[in-house]
Amino acid sequence: EAVPAVCAALRPHADPLHKVTIIPRGMALGVTQQLPAEERHSYNQHYLDDSLVVMMGGRLAEDLVFGVLSTGASNDLEKVTATAKSMVMRYGMSDKLGPRVFGHDQSQPFLGRDMGSQADYSDEIAREIDDEIRRIVEVAHSTATRVLEEQKDNLWKIADILMRRE
């Protein structure tokens, strides 16, 4: 939890850090909680980029500190992937693909139909969408890696405090 906490504290557009605990909560083994400083009705690209960096922190810590990946960061990876996908497909936040929305929402849960979306783009565009999602996730991963490397001493201090105070 020290890595996402430090990422949250150091990213200028991330929500402020509220609480960090290593006490398991539900399915989570620990929690890094952020609370917005003000009410939001929309999110800009800087905010979403910084949110991705924070979410990548937990997985990155497992890999770099313990040298092995586990299922512990699976929820973070789901959120990272969904956010990056929305940035590309719904919010037009891709310089490569431009300000477009990809896929028509076919959600009609009250009619007993499956929720999903219908592709309105070619296989070539689908590959470009995948490439852009991958690029956004890799940038977040690289940024979180840089934070971890620059703040390694502080991360160990925070981890020690978390172990003592939970």
Secondary structure, DSSP 8 states (H G I E B T S, - for coil): -HHHHHHHHH-TTS--EEEEE-S-BTTBSSEEEE--SS--SS--HHHHHHHHHHHHHHHHHIIIIISS--GGGHHHHHHHHHHHHHHHHTS---TTT-S---SEE---GGGT----EE--S-HHHHHHHHHHHHHHHHHHHHHHHHHHHHTHHHHHHHHHHHHHH-
